[in-house]
Amino acid sequence: MLKILVVDDSKVMREMIIACLRGVPGLEFSQAASGLEAIERLSLGGFDLVFLDLNMPDIGGFEVVEFVRSQDTLKALPIIVVTTRGEESTRTRALQLGASRFMTKPFQPDAVVAELRSLLHDRLQDHVQDRLTEVP
């Protein structure tokens, strides 16, 4: 299973992102309601991708991206920023800090799936292949 961490201070938004991805086989979801909680969970390792809001009450998404990129064990972790802040300067800053993709809210469910698939294509294919070889 591929582990996805969804970070947003809005429970509704976290659930919406997860609902968009429920049809993708081989995914397991964890949630974090703040930047601090995200850093704590990420420090334990084991995640394959993060969906990350920027606007949170304690540690913001920019700081979470900086933390991830500063850790040797997390440097390659794909991060999809999902935010209401659609201005070009925000997009540029997120990508310069190391976000893999940038999406604005509201989003289309198909776009969430497409971004995940583009970043995890090989791992999703490996998971499907592994599952096929398990079948007698």
C-alpha positions, 0 to 999 in steps of 0.5 A: 500500500502507498501511504498518503498524508493529507494535511489541512486544518479543515476536516472537510477539505481533508475528507474531500481530497481523500474522497477524490482518491478512494477509487485509486487502488493501493492507497492508504490515508493518514490525516494531519490537522496542522503543520506541527502534526504533519511534521510529527507524522512525517518525522516517523517516515513511511509516507509516499506523498503529501497533500499540503494546505498552506494556510494553517494556524500553527506552522504553515505549509511553506514551513512544512515544505522547508522542513521536508526538503531539509531532511535527508530521509524526506527530500524526495517525498512528493508534495502537492500543495493545495491552497486557496491562495492562487496568486502567482507569487504564492505558486512560485514560492511553493515550487521554489521551496520544493513543492512538487505540484501546486493546485488551487481550491476549489479543485476538480476531483479528476485533477487531484487524481491526475496529480497523484498518478503523475507523481506516483505512476511507477509506484502505483504500477508496481503495486498493481503488478505485485497484487497480480502476482499474488493471485493464484 
